[in-house]
Amino acid sequence: MKKLFFVSALSLFSWSAFSQDAGVNKAVVDQFRKDKEKAIKTLQIRRIVQKQLFGWKEQKRTKT
């Protein structure tokens, strides 16, 4: 009877540890995706600003 109790308690603790680990992994992956999307948006904004700032030079060169 003691062995059964010990095995069931051990399996309960291991199950809870694995479920917490899965939750942490999901949170880490979600945060990574958000950071990646934020970096991509920042790069896109920089490219747009550069085109706006230096586009007039390109237009001036092609006109002359």
PDB file of N, H, CA, C and O in Angstrom:
ATOM      1  N   MET A   1       0.824  -1.199   0.000  1.00  0.00           N
ATOM      2  CA  MET A   1       0.000   0.000   0.000  1.00  0.00           C
ATOM      3  C   MET A   1       0.869   1.263   0.000  1.00  0.00           C
ATOM      4  O   MET A   1       0.552   2.251  -0.663  1.00  0.00           O
ATOM      5  N   LYS A   2       1.963   1.209   0.754  1.00  0.00           N
ATOM      6  H   LYS A   2       2.220   0.407   1.293  1.00  0.00           H
ATOM      7  CA  LYS A   2       2.854   2.372   0.804  1.00  0.00           C
ATOM      8  C   LYS A   2       3.500   2.611  -0.556  1.00  0.00           C
ATOM      9  O   LYS A   2       3.682   3.753  -0.977  1.00  0.00           O
ATOM     10  N   LYS A   3       3.844   1.517  -1.240  1.00  0.00           N
ATOM     11  H   LYS A   3       3.696   0.589  -0.898  1.00  0.00           H
ATOM     12  CA  LYS A   3       4.466   1.665  -2.557  1.00  0.00           C
ATOM     13  C   LYS A   3       3.498   2.308  -3.548  1.00  0.00           C
ATOM     14  O   LYS A   3       3.892   3.159  -4.345  1.00  0.00           O
ATOM     15  N   LEU A   4       2.252   1.903  -3.495  1.00  0.00           N
ATOM     16  H   LEU A   4       1.932   1.212  -2.847  1.00  0.00           H
ATOM     17  CA  LEU A   4       1.242   2.460  -4.388  1.00  0.00           C
ATOM     18  C   LEU A   4       1.054   3.955  -4.124  1.00  0.00           C
ATOM     19  O   LEU A   4       0.959   4.752  -5.058  1.00  0.00           O
ATOM     20  N   PHE A   5       1.002   4.319  -2.863  1.00  0.00           N
ATOM     21  H   PHE A   5       1.079   3.671  -2.105  1.00  0.00           H
ATOM     22  CA  PHE A   5       0.864   5.732  -2.501  1.00  0.00           C
ATOM     23  C   PHE A   5       2.080   6.523  -2.977  1.00  0.00           C
ATOM     24  O   PHE A   5       1.943   7.616  -3.525  1.00  0.00           O
ATOM     25  N   PHE A   6       3.272   5.959  -2.764  1.00  0.00           N
ATOM     26  H   PHE A   6       3.383   5.070  -2.319  1.00  0.00           H
ATOM     27  CA  PHE A   6       4.500   6.629  -3.166  1.00  0.00           C
ATOM     28  C   PHE A   6       4.559   6.807  -4.686  1.00  0.00           C
ATOM     29  O   PHE A   6       4.923   7.878  -5.172  1.00  0.00           O
ATOM     30  N   VAL A   7       4.207   5.773  -5.428  1.00  0.00           N
ATOM     31  H   VAL A   7       3.912   4.903  -5.034  1.00  0.00           H
ATOM     32  CA  VAL A   7       4.245   5.839  -6.886  1.00  0.00           C
ATOM     33  C   VAL A   7       3.217   6.833  -7.404  1.00  0.00           C
ATOM     34  O   VAL A   7       3.508   7.596  -8.325  1.00  0.00           O
ATOM     35  N   SER A   8       2.030   6.835  -6.834  1.00  0.00           N
ATOM     36  H   SER A   8       1.793   6.215  -6.086  1.00  0.00           H
ATOM     37  CA  SER A   8       1.011   7.776  -7.293  1.00  0.00           C
ATOM     38  C   SER A   8       1.388   9.227  -6.960  1.00  0.00           C
ATOM     39  O   SER A   8       1.142  10.134  -7.755  1.00  0.00           O
ATOM     40  N   ALA A   9       1.981   9.434  -5.793  1.00  0.00           N
ATOM     41  H   ALA A   9       2.181   8.696  -5.148  1.00  0.00           H
ATOM     42  CA  ALA A   9       2.425  10.789  -5.431  1.00  0.00           C
ATOM     43  C   ALA A   9       3.555  11.239  -6.348  1.00  0.00           C
ATOM     44  O   ALA A   9       3.583  12.388  -6.787  1.00  0.00           O
ATOM     45  N   LEU A  10       4.476  10.341  -6.633  1.00  0.00           N
ATOM     46  H   LEU A  10       4.453   9.407  -6.276  1.00  0.00           H
ATOM     47  CA  LEU A  10       5.595  10.675  -7.511  1.00  0.00           C
ATOM     48  C   LEU A  10       5.106  10.993  -8.917  1.00  0.00           C
ATOM     49  O   LEU A  10       5.588  11.937  -9.544  1.00  0.00           O
ATOM     50  N   SER A  11       4.158  10.217  -9.414  1.00  0.00           N
ATOM     51  H   SER A  11       3.766   9.450  -8.905  1.00  0.00           H
ATOM     52  CA  SER A  11       3.631  10.486 -10.751  1.00  0.00           C
ATOM     53  C   SER A  11       2.868  11.808 -10.792  1.00  0.00           C
ATOM     54  O   SER A  11       2.911  12.519 -11.796  1.00  0.00           O
ATOM     55  N   LEU A  12       2.170  12.140  -9.706  1.00  0.00           N
ATOM     56  H   LEU A  12       2.134  11.562  -8.890  1.00  0.00           H
ATOM     57  CA  LEU A  12       1.459  13.419  -9.641  1.00  0.00           C
ATOM     58  C   LEU A  12       2.431  14.588  -9.675  1.00  0.00           C
ATOM     59  O   LEU A  12       2.196  15.572 -10.376  1.00  0.00           O
ATOM     60  N   PHE A  13       3.526  14.486  -8.918  1.00  0.00           N
ATOM     61  H   PHE A  13       3.717  13.686  -8.348  1.00  0.00           H
ATOM     62  CA  PHE A  13       4.515  15.560  -8.913  1.00  0.00           C
ATOM     63  C   PHE A  13       5.204  15.697 -10.266  1.00  0.00           C
ATOM     64  O   PHE A  13       5.435  16.810 -10.738  1.00  0.00           O
ATOM     65  N   SER A  14       5.531  14.573 -10.885  1.00  0.00           N
ATOM     66  H   SER A  14       5.344  13.669 -10.501  1.00  0.00           H
ATOM     67  CA  SER A  14       6.194  14.655 -12.188  1.00  0.00           C
ATOM     68  C   SER A  14       5.243  15.210 -13.245  1.00  0.00           C
ATOM     69  O   SER A  14       5.666  15.977 -14.110  1.00  0.00           O
ATOM     70  N   TRP A  15       3.980  14.837 -13.190  1.00  0.00           N
ATOM     71  H   TRP A  15       3.636  14.213 -12.487  1.00  0.00           H
ATOM     72  CA  TRP A  15       2.994  15.352 -14.137  1.00  0.00           C
ATOM     73  C   TRP A  15       2.845  16.863 -13.990  1.00  0.00           C
ATOM     74  O   TRP A  15       2.785  17.582 -14.987  1.00  0.00           O
ATOM     75  N   SER A  16       2.785  17.345 -12.746  1.00  0.00           N
ATOM     76  H   SER A  16       2.834  16.761 -11.936  1.00  0.00           H
ATOM     77  CA  SER A  16       2.638  18.787 -12.536  1.00  0.00           C
ATOM     78  C   SER A  16       3.886  19.536 -12.996  1.00  0.00           C
ATOM     79  O   SER A  16       3.789  20.645 -13.522  1.00  0.00           O
ATOM     80  N   ALA A  17       5.055  18.934 -12.799  1.00  0.00           N
ATOM     81  H   ALA A  17       5.134  18.033 -12.372  1.00  0.00           H
ATOM     82  CA  ALA A  17       6.294  19.580 -13.240  1.00  0.00           C
ATOM     83  C   ALA A  17       6.333  19.679 -14.764  1.00  0.00           C
ATOM     84  O   ALA A  17       6.731  20.711 -15.303  1.00  0.00           O
ATOM     85  N   PHE A  18       5.929  18.627 -15.458  1.00  0.00           N
ATOM     86  H   PHE A  18       5.606  17.788 -15.020  1.00  0.00           H
ATOM     87  CA  PHE A  18       5.918  18.663 -16.915  1.00  0.00           C
ATOM     88  C   PHE A  18       4.886  19.652 -17.445  1.00  0.00           C
ATOM     89  O   PHE A  18       5.126  20.321 -18.450  1.00  0.00           O
ATOM     90  N   SER A  19       3.750  19.747 -16.782  1.00  0.00           N
ATOM     91  H   SER A  19       3.555  19.203 -15.966  1.00  0.00           H
ATOM     92  CA  SER A  19       2.734  20.687 -17.259  1.00  0.00           C
ATOM     93  C   SER A  19       3.186  22.128 -17.047  1.00  0.00           C
ATOM     94  O   SER A  19       2.910  22.992 -17.879  1.00  0.00           O
ATOM     95  N   GLN A  20       3.877  22.393 -15.945  1.00  0.00           N
ATOM     96  H   GLN A  20       4.101  21.691 -15.270  1.00  0.00           H
ATOM     97  CA  GLN A  20       4.406  23.738 -15.730  1.00  0.00           C
ATOM     98  C   GLN A  20       5.488  24.055 -16.743  1.00  0.00           C
ATOM     99  O   GLN A  20       5.571  25.182 -17.232  1.00  0.00           O
ATOM    100  N   ASP A  21       6.320  23.072 -17.065  1.00  0.00           N
ATOM    101  H   ASP A  21       6.252  22.157 -16.668  1.00  0.00           H
ATOM    102  CA  ASP A  21       7.378  23.274 -18.045  1.00  0.00           C
ATOM    103  C   ASP A  21       6.789  23.585 -19.416  1.00  0.00           C
ATOM    104  O   ASP A  21       7.310  24.432 -20.142  1.00  0.00           O
ATOM    105  N   ALA A  22       5.710  22.903 -19.765  1.00  0.00           N
ATOM    106  H   ALA A  22       5.288  22.216 -19.175  1.00  0.00           H
ATOM    107  CA  ALA A  22       5.060  23.172 -21.048  1.00  0.00           C
ATOM    108  C   ALA A  22       4.492  24.589 -21.076  1.00  0.00           C
ATOM    109  O   ALA A  22       4.561  25.261 -22.105  1.00  0.00           O
ATOM    110  N   GLY A  23       3.940  25.043 -19.977  1.00  0.00           N
ATOM    111  H   GLY A  23       3.883  24.497 -19.141  1.00  0.00           H
ATOM    112  CA  GLY A  23       3.406  26.399 -19.904  1.00  0.00           C
ATOM    113  C   GLY A  23       4.496  27.449 -20.037  1.00  0.00           C
ATOM    114  O   GLY A  23       4.316  28.468 -20.704  1.00  0.00           O
ATOM    115  N   VAL A  24       5.629  27.189 -19.393  1.00  0.00           N
ATOM    116  H   VAL A  24       5.775  26.361 -18.852  1.00  0.00           H
ATOM    117  CA  VAL A  24       6.751  28.120 -19.479  1.00  0.00           C
ATOM    118  C   VAL A  24       7.293  28.160 -20.901  1.00  0.00           C
ATOM    119  O   VAL A  24       7.599  29.232 -21.421  1.00  0.00           O
ATOM    120  N   ASN A  25       7.410  27.000 -21.526  1.00  0.00           N
ATOM    121  H   ASN A  25       7.161  26.129 -21.103  1.00  0.00           H
ATOM    122  CA  ASN A  25       7.903  26.959 -22.903  1.00  0.00           C
ATOM    123  C   ASN A  25       6.980  27.715 -23.840  1.00  0.00           C
ATOM    124  O   ASN A  25       7.450  28.415 -24.737  1.00  0.00           O
ATOM    125  N   LYS A  26       5.688  27.588 -23.651  1.00  0.00           N
ATOM    126  H   LYS A  26       5.306  27.019 -22.923  1.00  0.00           H
ATOM    127  CA  LYS A  26       4.730  28.299 -24.495  1.00  0.00           C
ATOM    128  C   LYS A  26       4.875  29.802 -24.309  1.00  0.00           C
ATOM    129  O   LYS A  26       4.819  30.557 -25.279  1.00  0.00           O
ATOM    130  N   ALA A  27       5.060  30.237 -23.074  1.00  0.00           N
ATOM    131  H   ALA A  27       5.105  29.624 -22.286  1.00  0.00           H
ATOM    132  CA  ALA A  27       5.225  31.660 -22.805  1.00  0.00           C
ATOM    133  C   ALA A  27       6.506  32.191 -23.444  1.00  0.00           C
ATOM    134  O   ALA A  27       6.519  33.298 -23.983  1.00  0.00           O
ATOM    135  N   VAL A  28       7.570  31.414 -23.386  1.00  0.00           N
ATOM    136  H   VAL A  28       7.559  30.515 -22.949  1.00  0.00           H
ATOM    137  CA  VAL A  28       8.837  31.840 -23.982  1.00  0.00           C
ATOM    138  C   VAL A  28       8.706  31.956 -25.500  1.00  0.00           C
ATOM    139  O   VAL A  28       9.197  32.915 -26.095  1.00  0.00           O
ATOM    140  N   VAL A  29       8.051  30.991 -26.120  1.00  0.00           N
ATOM    141  H   VAL A  29       7.652  30.212 -25.636  1.00  0.00           H
ATOM    142  CA  VAL A  29       7.867  31.023 -27.573  1.00  0.00           C
ATOM    143  C   VAL A  29       6.992  32.207 -27.972  1.00  0.00           C
ATOM    144  O   VAL A  29       7.276  32.879 -28.964  1.00  0.00           O
ATOM    145  N   ASP A  30       5.944  32.466 -27.217  1.00  0.00           N
ATOM    146  H   ASP A  30       5.714  31.921 -26.412  1.00  0.00           H
ATOM    147  CA  ASP A  30       5.080  33.613 -27.519  1.00  0.00           C
ATOM    148  C   ASP A  30       5.851  34.925 -27.412  1.00  0.00           C
ATOM    149  O   ASP A  30       5.698  35.808 -28.256  1.00  0.00           O
ATOM    150  N   GLN A  31       6.671  35.053 -26.385  1.00  0.00           N
ATOM    151  H   GLN A  31       6.796  34.336 -25.699  1.00  0.00           H
ATOM    152  CA  GLN A  31       7.462  36.276 -26.216  1.00  0.00           C
ATOM    153  C   GLN A  31       8.469  36.418 -27.353  1.00  0.00           C
ATOM    154  O   GLN A  31       8.697  37.523 -27.845  1.00  0.00           O
ATOM    155  N   PHE A  32       9.071  35.307 -27.770  1.00  0.00           N
ATOM    156  H   PHE A  32       8.885  34.410 -27.369  1.00  0.00           H
ATOM    157  CA  PHE A  32      10.021  35.341 -28.881  1.00  0.00           C
ATOM    158  C   PHE A  32       9.338  35.813 -30.160  1.00  0.00           C
ATOM    159  O   PHE A  32       9.896  36.616 -30.907  1.00  0.00           O
ATOM    160  N   ARG A  33       8.127  35.311 -30.409  1.00  0.00           N
ATOM    161  H   ARG A  33       7.673  34.659 -29.801  1.00  0.00           H
ATOM    162  CA  ARG A  33       7.381  35.731 -31.609  1.00  0.00           C
ATOM    163  C   ARG A  33       7.061  37.216 -31.562  1.00  0.00           C
ATOM    164  O   ARG A  33       7.182  37.912 -32.570  1.00  0.00           O
ATOM    165  N   LYS A  34       6.651  37.708 -30.391  1.00  0.00           N
ATOM    166  H   LYS A  34       6.552  37.142 -29.572  1.00  0.00           H
ATOM    167  CA  LYS A  34       6.333  39.129 -30.272  1.00  0.00           C
ATOM    168  C   LYS A  34       7.568  39.985 -30.513  1.00  0.00           C
ATOM    169  O   LYS A  34       7.498  41.008 -31.194  1.00  0.00           O
ATOM    170  N   ASP A  35       8.707  39.564 -29.949  1.00  0.00           N
ATOM    171  H   ASP A  35       8.764  38.733 -29.396  1.00  0.00           H
ATOM    172  CA  ASP A  35       9.941  40.315 -30.157  1.00  0.00           C
ATOM    173  C   ASP A  35      10.359  40.307 -31.624  1.00  0.00           C
ATOM    174  O   ASP A  35      10.832  41.317 -32.145  1.00  0.00           O
ATOM    175  N   LYS A  36      10.185  39.171 -32.285  1.00  0.00           N
ATOM    176  H   LYS A  36       9.801  38.350 -31.862  1.00  0.00           H
ATOM    177  CA  LYS A  36      10.542  39.070 -33.693  1.00  0.00           C
ATOM    178  C   LYS A  36       9.655  39.967 -34.546  1.00  0.00           C
ATOM    179  O   LYS A  36      10.147  40.657 -35.438  1.00  0.00           O
ATOM    180  N   GLU A  37       8.346  39.963 -34.279  1.00  0.00           N
ATOM    181  H   GLU A  37       7.946  39.402 -33.554  1.00  0.00           H
ATOM    182  CA  GLU A  37       7.429  40.819 -35.025  1.00  0.00           C
ATOM    183  C   GLU A  37       7.753  42.292 -34.788  1.00  0.00           C
ATOM    184  O   GLU A  37       7.680  43.101 -35.714  1.00  0.00           O
ATOM    185  N   LYS A  38       8.104  42.637 -33.573  1.00  0.00           N
ATOM    186  H   LYS A  38       8.164  41.980 -32.822  1.00  0.00           H
ATOM    187  CA  LYS A  38       8.455  44.018 -33.249  1.00  0.00           C
ATOM    188  C   LYS A  38       9.723  44.442 -34.003  1.00  0.00           C
ATOM    189  O   LYS A  38       9.804  45.563 -34.504  1.00  0.00           O
ATOM    190  N   ALA A  39      10.705  43.544 -34.079  1.00  0.00           N
ATOM    191  H   ALA A  39      10.638  42.633 -33.672  1.00  0.00           H
ATOM    192  CA  ALA A  39      11.942  43.856 -34.798  1.00  0.00           C
ATOM    193  C   ALA A  39      11.672  44.025 -36.284  1.00  0.00           C
ATOM    194  O   ALA A  39      12.233  44.914 -36.924  1.00  0.00           O
ATOM    195  N   ILE A  40      10.816  43.176 -36.830  1.00  0.00           N
ATOM    196  H   ILE A  40      10.360  42.454 -36.309  1.00  0.00           H
ATOM    197  CA  ILE A  40      10.486  43.282 -38.255  1.00  0.00           C
ATOM    198  C   ILE A  40       9.775  44.596 -38.539  1.00  0.00           C
ATOM    199  O   ILE A  40      10.072  45.254 -39.536  1.00  0.00           O
ATOM    200  N   LYS A  41       8.841  44.990 -37.680  1.00  0.00           N
ATOM    201  H   LYS A  41       8.599  44.455 -36.870  1.00  0.00           H
ATOM    202  CA  LYS A  41       8.136  46.259 -37.874  1.00  0.00           C
ATOM    203  C   LYS A  41       9.097  47.434 -37.776  1.00  0.00           C
ATOM    204  O   LYS A  41       8.978  48.399 -38.531  1.00  0.00           O
ATOM    205  N   THR A  42      10.041  47.360 -36.855  1.00  0.00           N
ATOM    206  H   THR A  42      10.137  46.576 -36.241  1.00  0.00           H
ATOM    207  CA  THR A  42      11.024  48.431 -36.712  1.00  0.00           C
ATOM    208  C   THR A  42      11.863  48.562 -37.971  1.00  0.00           C
ATOM    209  O   THR A  42      12.124  49.674 -38.429  1.00  0.00           O
ATOM    210  N   LEU A  43      12.287  47.438 -38.534  1.00  0.00           N
ATOM    211  H   LEU A  43      12.075  46.535 -38.162  1.00  0.00           H
ATOM    212  CA  LEU A  43      13.064  47.492 -39.772  1.00  0.00           C
ATOM    213  C   LEU A  43      12.244  48.040 -40.924  1.00  0.00           C
ATOM    214  O   LEU A  43      12.754  48.809 -41.739  1.00  0.00           O
ATOM    215  N   GLN A  44      10.990  47.658 -40.999  1.00  0.00           N
ATOM    216  H   GLN A  44      10.576  47.033 -40.337  1.00  0.00           H
ATOM    217  CA  GLN A  44      10.136  48.162 -42.069  1.00  0.00           C
ATOM    218  C   GLN A  44       9.947  49.668 -41.943  1.00  0.00           C
ATOM    219  O   GLN A  44       9.963  50.381 -42.947  1.00  0.00           O
ATOM    220  N   ILE A  45       9.771  50.153 -40.727  1.00  0.00           N
ATOM    221  H   ILE A  45       9.758  49.574 -39.912  1.00  0.00           H
ATOM    222  CA  ILE A  45       9.608  51.589 -40.507  1.00  0.00           C
ATOM    223  C   ILE A  45      10.889  52.324 -40.901  1.00  0.00           C
ATOM    224  O   ILE A  45      10.829  53.390 -41.514  1.00  0.00           O
ATOM    225  N   ARG A  46      12.045  51.758 -40.552  1.00  0.00           N
ATOM    226  H   ARG A  46      12.094  50.892 -40.055  1.00  0.00           H
ATOM    227  CA  ARG A  46      13.315  52.397 -40.917  1.00  0.00           C
ATOM    228  C   ARG A  46      13.467  52.486 -42.427  1.00  0.00           C
ATOM    229  O   ARG A  46      13.911  53.508 -42.949  1.00  0.00           O
ATOM    230  N   ARG A  47      13.102  51.426 -43.129  1.00  0.00           N
ATOM    231  H   ARG A  47      12.742  50.595 -42.705  1.00  0.00           H
ATOM    232  CA  ARG A  47      13.210  51.444 -44.584  1.00  0.00           C
ATOM    233  C   ARG A  47      12.295  52.490 -45.192  1.00  0.00           C
ATOM    234  O   ARG A  47      12.684  53.182 -46.133  1.00  0.00           O
ATOM    235  N   ILE A  48      11.095  52.613 -44.670  1.00  0.00           N
ATOM    236  H   ILE A  48      10.779  52.051 -43.905  1.00  0.00           H
ATOM    237  CA  ILE A  48      10.153  53.608 -45.185  1.00  0.00           C
ATOM    238  C   ILE A  48      10.686  55.014 -44.951  1.00  0.00           C
ATOM    239  O   ILE A  48      10.610  55.865 -45.836  1.00  0.00           O
ATOM    240  N   VAL A  49      11.219  55.255 -43.774  1.00  0.00           N
ATOM    241  H   VAL A  49      11.280  54.564 -43.055  1.00  0.00           H
ATOM    242  CA  VAL A  49      11.760  56.578 -43.453  1.00  0.00           C
ATOM    243  C   VAL A  49      12.956  56.890 -44.352  1.00  0.00           C
ATOM    244  O   VAL A  49      13.089  58.014 -44.838  1.00  0.00           O
ATOM    245  N   GLN A  50      13.821  55.910 -44.575  1.00  0.00           N
ATOM    246  H   GLN A  50      13.714  54.997 -44.181  1.00  0.00           H
ATOM    247  CA  GLN A  50      14.969  56.146 -45.448  1.00  0.00           C
ATOM    248  C   GLN A  50      14.532  56.456 -46.872  1.00  0.00           C
ATOM    249  O   GLN A  50      15.113  57.322 -47.525  1.00  0.00           O
ATOM    250  N   LYS A  51      13.529  55.767 -47.347  1.00  0.00           N
ATOM    251  H   LYS A  51      13.056  55.064 -46.816  1.00  0.00           H
ATOM    252  CA  LYS A  51      13.038  56.059 -48.688  1.00  0.00           C
ATOM    253  C   LYS A  51      12.460  57.458 -48.762  1.00  0.00           C
ATOM    254  O   LYS A  51      12.641  58.154 -49.762  1.00  0.00           O
ATOM    255  N   GLN A  52      11.766  57.878 -47.714  1.00  0.00           N
ATOM    256  H   GLN A  52      11.619  57.313 -46.902  1.00  0.00           H
ATOM    257  CA  GLN A  52      11.185  59.219 -47.710  1.00  0.00           C
ATOM    258  C   GLN A  52      12.265  60.277 -47.617  1.00  0.00           C
ATOM    259  O   GLN A  52      12.173  61.319 -48.266  1.00  0.00           O
ATOM    260  N   LEU A  53      13.299  60.019 -46.809  1.00  0.00           N
ATOM    261  H   LEU A  53      13.374  59.172 -46.283  1.00  0.00           H
ATOM    262  CA  LEU A  53      14.347  61.017 -46.634  1.00  0.00           C
ATOM    263  C   LEU A  53      15.260  61.132 -47.847  1.00  0.00           C
ATOM    264  O   LEU A  53      15.650  62.234 -48.233  1.00  0.00           O
ATOM    265  N   PHE A  54      15.597  60.009 -48.440  1.00  0.00           N
ATOM    266  H   PHE A  54      15.280  59.114 -48.126  1.00  0.00           H
ATOM    267  CA  PHE A  54      16.570  60.018 -49.516  1.00  0.00           C
ATOM    268  C   PHE A  54      15.944  59.810 -50.889  1.00  0.00           C
ATOM    269  O   PHE A  54      16.658  59.758 -51.890  1.00  0.00           O
ATOM    270  N   GLY A  55      14.636  59.693 -50.950  1.00  0.00           N
ATOM    271  H   GLY A  55      14.055  59.735 -50.136  1.00  0.00           H
ATOM    272  CA  GLY A  55      13.965  59.527 -52.229  1.00  0.00           C
ATOM    273  C   GLY A  55      14.066  60.759 -53.099  1.00  0.00           C
ATOM    274  O   GLY A  55      14.139  60.650 -54.323  1.00  0.00           O
ATOM    275  N   TRP A  56      14.073  61.932 -52.484  1.00  0.00           N
ATOM    276  H   TRP A  56      14.015  62.020 -51.490  1.00  0.00           H
ATOM    277  CA  TRP A  56      14.150  63.158 -53.270  1.00  0.00           C
ATOM    278  C   TRP A  56      15.487  63.268 -53.971  1.00  0.00           C
ATOM    279  O   TRP A  56      15.561  63.845 -55.056  1.00  0.00           O
ATOM    280  N   LYS A  57      16.553  62.729 -53.381  1.00  0.00           N
ATOM    281  H   LYS A  57      16.493  62.261 -52.500  1.00  0.00           H
ATOM    282  CA  LYS A  57      17.859  62.764 -54.036  1.00  0.00           C
ATOM    283  C   LYS A  57      17.838  61.897 -55.298  1.00  0.00           C
ATOM    284  O   LYS A  57      18.382  62.274 -56.336  1.00  0.00           O
ATOM    285  N   GLU A  58      17.213  60.757 -55.187  1.00  0.00           N
ATOM    286  H   GLU A  58      16.771  60.452 -54.344  1.00  0.00           H
ATOM    287  CA  GLU A  58      17.121  59.848 -56.326  1.00  0.00           C
ATOM    288  C   GLU A  58      16.288  60.483 -57.440  1.00  0.00           C
ATOM    289  O   GLU A  58      16.634  60.362 -58.616  1.00  0.00           O
ATOM    290  N   GLN A  59      15.219  61.144 -57.088  1.00  0.00           N
ATOM    291  H   GLN A  59      14.939  61.243 -56.133  1.00  0.00           H
ATOM    292  CA  GLN A  59      14.386  61.811 -58.083  1.00  0.00           C
ATOM    293  C   GLN A  59      15.137  62.958 -58.745  1.00  0.00           C
ATOM    294  O   GLN A  59      15.006  63.181 -59.949  1.00  0.00           O
ATOM    295  N   LYS A  60      15.903  63.665 -57.975  1.00  0.00           N
ATOM    296  H   LYS A  60      16.009  63.483 -56.997  1.00  0.00           H
ATOM    297  CA  LYS A  60      16.678  64.790 -58.508  1.00  0.00           C
ATOM    298  C   LYS A  60      17.739  64.292 -59.495  1.00  0.00           C
ATOM    299  O   LYS A  60      17.974  64.923 -60.525  1.00  0.00           O
ATOM    300  N   ARG A  61      18.379  63.157 -59.179  1.00  0.00           N
ATOM    301  H   ARG A  61      18.187  62.644 -58.343  1.00  0.00           H
ATOM    302  CA  ARG A  61      19.384  62.604 -60.074  1.00  0.00           C
ATOM    303  C   ARG A  61      18.783  62.139 -61.398  1.00  0.00           C
ATOM    304  O   ARG A  61      19.387  62.320 -62.455  1.00  0.00           O
ATOM    305  N   THR A  62      17.624  61.556 -61.340  1.00  0.00           N
ATOM    306  H   THR A  62      17.133  61.409 -60.481  1.00  0.00           H
ATOM    307  CA  THR A  62      17.014  61.025 -62.571  1.00  0.00           C
ATOM    308  C   THR A  62      16.471  62.146 -63.440  1.00  0.00           C
ATOM    309  O   THR A  62      16.392  61.987 -64.658  1.00  0.00           O
ATOM    310  N   LYS A  63      16.097  63.265 -62.856  1.00  0.00           N
ATOM    311  H   LYS A  63      16.161  63.394 -61.867  1.00  0.00           H
ATOM    312  CA  LYS A  63      15.552  64.382 -63.633  1.00  0.00           C
ATOM    313  C   LYS A  63      16.660  65.142 -64.358  1.00  0.00           C
ATOM    314  O   LYS A  63      16.426  65.660 -65.450  1.00  0.00           O
ATOM    315  N   THR A  64      17.844  65.221 -63.789  1.00  0.00           N
ATOM    316  H   THR A  64      18.034  64.801 -62.902  1.00  0.00           H
ATOM    317  CA  THR A  64      18.910  66.011 -64.416  1.00  0.00           C
ATOM    318  C   THR A  64      19.748  65.183 -65.338  1.00  0.00           C
ATOM    319  O   THR A  64      20.688  65.696 -65.946  1.00  0.00           O
TER     320      THR A  64
END
